[in-house]
Amino acid sequence: MAVCLVCDKKPVRTVWSRHKKGSSGHGGAWNLKAPISKKTQYPNLHVYKGEKYCTKCLRIVKSITHRPLITAAA
């Protein structure tokens, strides 16, 4: 299943319509003519070092792992 390793972001099932009721400017029988269907929205996942991360968590993980080493010059 598509789930982020850090924040557990997963697919969400939503109700989707092409336009809102009566948005075409017509009244009467045209109020409910917009097709309404259920849509699954998937998170934007990327594989990084064998693990799945969403875009937000991937930026955090990369910033932590790619910090330059600071060495004290004597």
N, C-alpha and C positions, 0 to 999 in steps of 0.2 A: 504494500500500500504506500502511496505517496505521502510521507510525513517528514517534517523537518526534525532533525536530530535534537536541536537545541530548544525550540519553542513549541514543538508538537503541532505545528500548523498543518492542517489536513484539508481534503476537499470538503466543500460546503454545498449543500443542495438549496437552491433558491428558486423563487417563483419569478419568472421573467415574462414581460409582455412587450410587444413591439412598440406600442405607444400607450399613453394613459387613456383612460376611458373618456371619450368625447373630445380628444385633443385635436381631431381633424376639423373641428369647427362645426360639425353637424350635430344635431340633437336627435331626439326620438330614438328610432330603432338602431342608429349607428353608434350609440353609447358603448355597447358591449361588443363591437365587432373586432376589437384588437385581439389577435391570437395570443393566448396565455399558455405558457408551457413551463415545465420544471427544467432547470438548467443546473449542471454541476460545474462549480467554479473550482479549478485546481490551483494550488499555490505554485509560484514560480520557483521550482526546485532545481538545484545544480548539484552535480557530484564533484566533491573536492576531497582528494585523498581517500577515496572509497566510501565516503559518507555523504548523505543527502542533507543539504542546507537550503533554506529559503534565501532570497536575495539579501534581506536585512541581516540575517545571522551570518551569512557568508562574508559580508563586509567586516563584521566584528571579528570573526575567526581569522580572516586573512590579516587584519591589522595587528592582532595579537601574535601571530606566528611569524610575521615578517618584520618585526622590530629589529633595528640594527643593534649589534652588541656594543656596549660602551665599555671601553677599556681605559683604565687610568694610566696615563703616561707618567712615568717616574722621572 
